[in-house]
Amino acid sequence: MPTETHTETHAPPRTRTRAAVVAAAIGNFIEWYDFVLYGYFATIIATRYFPAGDPAAALLLTFALFGISFVVRPLGGVLFGYLGDRHGRRMTLSVIIIMISVATALVAVVPTYASIGIAAPLLVLLLRFAQGLSAGGEWTGAAAYIVEHAPPGRRAFYGSWQTITIVLGMLVAALSSLLLGALLPDAELQAWGWRIPFLVSVPLGLVGLYLRLKLEESPEFTEVVREQTVERRPLRTTLRRDHRSILLCAGLVCSPTMCTYVLLVYGPTFLISELKMPAGQARTAGFIAMAALAAMVVPLARLCDRWGRRPFLIAGAAWVLVTAPLGFALLHGRGLVVAALGLVLVVVGEAIMLAPQPALFAELFPTSRRYSGLSLGYNLGVMIFGGAGPFVAAALTTATHSTYAPAMYLCGGAMVSLLAAFATPETLRSSLRSGGMS
């Protein structure tokens, strides 16, 4: 395995690195803010945009629209991966943040099914499509950009701040739903109040665009341009030379992304619709789990920079495999404290897997095709295991008449990630320029 040498690009000044982390990560904040809003308000969206009569079918269709955005993510990954590897990370990330914020905000202005009929869900579908395209290049581009700015020996720590902003986006979305639920009567919340948090993405997007336009290109990509080694066909080359890294990324994404979308996005809806928990308590339990996830990731990432990436991947997947049934048993206790404990119990394993993820994934690919390879592997895993999570969990619960079905689904995902973790090489001391599997 190639190791870090003195010929690697020197790390940029600390102030520039911090600015890069903030600007790169704000897009992830908006992206996951939207996803959690959609999940938390899914029961309302179902009544607004689908015919009345069968609430269960409407909810399934709502989560099907949620999943559609993930189906197109690989297309966004291909498009933005090419742009990022050919023309740089900075420009590509600036385009993406405009798409993300506009698509999120427009959800708030789509008329209801009662007003425009079938055009309502079709417009939501179009916006989810745009959201999926932009999201296909956001996480991967931000991960590449941040890790390429990280000082030697601190890649996991710097990469973890990308994960933190994702969780912060989820927390703000959850808090928004809790506040609106507490401040507005239910009739007003369903009529117009739920739309307010979606509109907030406009000023967030403008701030993010301003920050990204002020950025310099990453030092790693700048060096590739200087050496005239930019890939002419990064997609074709990464498919030919990095196919193993692509498959490993997809497998390693499986369990943590399923935990995010089944427990933290679909979880409150599950508690409300299946276990009959009051909406405020269900959303509070989800909020507590997100806060716990945010608190754990950075300390764990520091340990990843000392002990390596692979042990955390294995430990986290094994943890979810064991604790998912136990966590769902606690959810059935139906009290707020017990439900929150059940979610947090499983989320510990997710935090262990997420801590090394941005650094590891960036290290698996060489700089010249990092954006393309990362986009293919990450989005393939998220498409298969993440976006389908709420829909599959709801469908399994309906089909089996068992409220433990989502736990078995999480166990299956944990097994996939565990097998991928055993097949993953240790990349702690790998060269960013050449990639850990080159």
N, C-alpha and C positions, 0 to 999 in steps of 0.2 A: 504494500500500500504506500502511495506517495505520502511524504510527510511535509509539514510546514518548514520552509527554509527561509534564509535571509533574503532570497530573491523575490519572495512574495511582496505584493504591494503593501507599503507601510500604511498603518491605520491613520485616518484623518484626525484632525484635532477633536478633542472631546466635545466642544461646543457644536461643531459641525455634525458630529455623530448624533448628539442628542436631537438636534433639529431634524436630521434624517429620520430618526426613529419616530418622532411625533408626526411628521408629515406623511410618512409611509403608512403609519398605523391608523390614521384617522379614517381612511377609507374602509378598513375592516370594522371600525366602530359603527359607521353608518350601515354597512352591509348586514351585520348581525343585529343591529338595532331594528332594522326592517324585518328580519326573519322572526325575531321574538315577538314584535308587535303583531305580526300576522298570526302567529301561533296563539298568543294570548287573546286576541280578538276573533279567533276563528269561529266561535259560536255566533258572534254578531255578524261577521262577514257572511256566514252561511245563510242567515235569515235575510240579509240585505241583497244578495246577488243570485239567489237560487229560488225556485218556486216554493211556496209554502206547501206543507202537507206531509213530508217525510223528513223530520229533523236529522235522523241518522244518515240518510242518503245525502242530504245537503252538506252535512259535515264531512262526509267522505269526499264529496266533490270539491269542497273547499281545500282539503289537504291534497287532493289530486292536482289542483291548480298550483299549490305550494310546491309539489314535486316536479311539475313541468319545468320550473325555472332551473332545476338541477339537471334535467335531461339535456338542456342546451349548454350547460356549463363547459363541457369539453370543446364545443365549437368556439366559445369565447376564449377558452384556453389556447386553442390552436391559433386563433386570430391575434390575440394580444401577446402570446408567447413569441410568435414570429416578429411582431413589431418590437417587442422588448429586446430580443436578441439581435435584431438587425439595426434598430434605431435608438436603442437605449431605454433604460428603466424609467427615467424621469418623465419624458414625454408621454409614454404609454400610461403611466399611473395618473397623469393629469387628465387624459381623455376619459379614463375609467371612472374617476370620481364624479365627473359631470353626469355620466349615464346612471350611476348608482343613485345619486341624490334626486335626479329628476324622476326616474322611474318610481322611486319610493313615494315621493310627494304626490304624484299624479293619482296614486291609489285613493287618496283622500278626496278627489273631485269626481270620481266615477259615479254617475247616477245609479240608483238602485234598480233591481229587476222590476219592481212595481212601476218605475218611471219609463224605462226604455226596453224592457223585456230581455230577450236573449243577448242583446248587444252588451248588457252589463257584464255578465261573466266573460264574454269574449274580449272586452276591453281589459278586464283584470288579467286575463290570459296573456294578452299582448304585453302588458306591463311586467308580468312575471317573466316573460320571455326576454325582455330587455334587461331585467334584473339579473337573470341567469347568465346572459352574455357578458355583462360587465363583471359579475362576480367570478366568472371563469378566469379572469386575469388579475383580479385584485389581490387575493391572499398570496398567490404564488409570486406576483411581482413585488409585493411589499416584503415578503420573506426574503427573496433574493436581494433586494435593495438593502434591507437592514443588516443581514448577515454579511454582505459585502462591505459594510462600513464597520463591522465589529473589530475591536482589537484582538490580537491573537490570544487564545485561551479564554475568551469571554463570548464566544458566539452564541451558546445556548442562553446565557443571561440576556444578551441584547435581543435575541430572537423571542425570548419569553415576553417581552413588552408588547410584541405584536399580539400574542395570545391574551395578554391582560386587557388590551384595548377592545378585543373581541368580547371578552367577558363584561367589560365596562359598558359596551353597547347593549349587551343583553340586560345588564342590571338597570340601566337607564330606561330601557323599554319596559321592563317589569315594574319599575317604580312609577313610570308614567301611567301604566294601567291601574296600579293600586291607587294612586292619587285621584285619577279620574273616577274610579269606582267609588271612592270615599266622598268626593266632592259633588258628584252629579247624581241626580235621581236616575234610576235604571232606564226609564223611558228616554231621557235626554241623552244618556250615554249611548244607547242604541241608535238614536235618531241622528246625532251629529257629533257627540263628544269623542267617539272613538277615532274620528278623522284627524283630530288636532295633532296627536303625536307624529302621524305620517308627514304632516306639513313641516314639522321641525327639521326635516332632513334638508330643506332648501338652504337655510343659513349655515347649517353644518357643512354642506357641500361647498358653499362659497368660501368658507374658511379653509377647508381642505385644499381647494383649488389654489387659493392664494399661497398657502404654505408650499405646495408641491411645485408651483411655478418658480419659487425662489430657490429651490434646491439645485445643487450641482449633481452631475452624473456620478454614479458610484465609482469609487477608485478602481475596483476590479474591472468593470466594463471599460472605463477610460483607458486602462492599460491594454486591454484587448484591442481597442481601436488604435492605440498608438503602435502596437505591434502588427497591425493589419492582419489579425487572425479572426475577424468577425466572420461567423458562419454565413455563407450565402443561402443555404437551405437548412436552417436549424431543425425544422420539423423532420425532414427526411433523415438527417444525420442522427438525431436523437432516437428515432425509431429503429435505426439500424444498429447503433452502438450502445444505447442506454436502455434497451428494452427490459433488462433485469431490474434496473433501478426504478423504472416506471411501474412495473408490477409490484415491487416492494412498497413503494409509496402508496399505491392503491390499497394494498393489504393492511398496511400500518394505519391508514386513515380510518379503516372500517370501524373499529370499536369506539374510538373517541368521538367520531362524528355521529355514530348511532346514539351514544350517551347524550350528546348535546341535543339532538333533535327529538329523541324519544323522551328523555327525562326532563329537559329544560324548556323545550319548545312545546311538545305535545303533553308533557306531564301535567301542567295545570288543567288543561282541557280534560285529560283522563280522570283526574281527581274530581272534577266537577260533574262530568257526564256519566262516568261509570261508577264512581264510589260515592257520589252524591255529597261531596264536601262543599260547603259554602264557597262561593267564588273568591271572596277576599282571603280566606284561609288558604285556598289552593294556590293562589298567586303569591301569597306570602311565603309559603313553603318553597316554591320555585325560586323566589328571590333569595332566600337564605342559602339554598344550594349553590346559586350562582356566586354569591358573596364568598362562600367557602372555597369554591373553585378559584376565584380571583386571588384569594389569600395564599393559596398553596403553590401556584405555578412558579413564581419568581424564586422562592427559596429552593424549590426542587431543581430549577434550571441551574442555579449556582452549583449544586451538587453534581449535575450532569457535566459541567465543565471540569470537575475534578475526577469523577469516577467513570465517565464515559456515557454514551447514549444507550447502548444495547441493554444493560441491566435494567434500566427504567422502562424500556419498551416491554420487556418480558414480565417484569413485576406488575406493571399496570394492567396488562391484558389478563394476567392470572387473577389479579384482584377482582376485576369486573366479572370474570367467569364464576368466581366463588360467591361474590356478594350480591349479584343481581337478584336471585330468588329471595335472599334474606331482606334486601331492600324493599322488594314488593310486598313481602309479608308485613313489614312495618307500615307501608302505605295503607294497608287494609285496617290498621288500627284506627284510622279516620280522624285522629286528633291532629292539630297543627304541629305540635312538637314532635310527635312520633312520625308523621309524614315527612317533615323536614329532615329528621334523622335518617329515614329510609333513603331519601334522595342523596343526602350528603355521603352516606355510606358507600354508594356506588360511584359517586362523583370523585371520590378520592383516587380511584383507579384511573379515571379519565385525566385527572391532574398529573398523575405520574407519567402517563403516556404523552400528554401535551407538552410537558416541560422541555424535552429535547427535540420536539418535532420540527420547528422552523430551521434550526441549525442542521439537524441531521439531513433533512430533505435537500437543503441547499448544498450540503457537502457531498451528496451522492452524484451530483452532476458538475461537469466543468463549466467555467464561466461563460464560454462562448455559446452554450446551448442550455444554460441553467433554466432560463425562463420557460423555454419550450418543454423541456423534460419535466420540470416541476409541474407545469400546467397540465400536462397529459396525465401524469401519475396521480396527482392530488385530486383533480376534477373527476377522473375515472372513479376513484374511491368514493368521493362525495356523491356523485351521481347515483352510484349503485346502492350505497349504504346510508347516505345522509338524507338526501331529499325525499327518498322513499320511506324514511323512518316513520314519520307521523302517520302516513297513509297505511303502511303495512301494519303498524302497531294497532291502529284503529280497526283495520280489516280483520286481523287475527282475533282481536277481542270479540268482534261481531260474529265471526265464523265459528269460533270455538266456544263461545259463551263463557269464556274464562278470562277473568281479570288478571291472571298470571301469565297470559300469552306474551305480553311485551317483555317480560323477564326472560323467557326462553329465547326470544328474538335477540335480546342483548347478549345472552350467553353464546349464541351462534356467531355473532359479530366478534366477541372476545376471542373465540377459538381461531377465527381467521387471522386476527391481528397477532395472536400468540405464535402461530405458525410462521407468519411473516417476520416476526421479531427474531425468531431463532435463525432465520435465513439471512438476516441483515448483518453486514460487517460492521465492526467498530470504526467510526469515522472521526473520533475525537481529535486525532492528530493528522488528519488528512489535509491535502493541499486544496484550497478553494479553486485555484486555477485549473488543475487537472481533474479534480473530482475524486471522491473516495473509492470508486469502483473502476477507475480508468486503468 
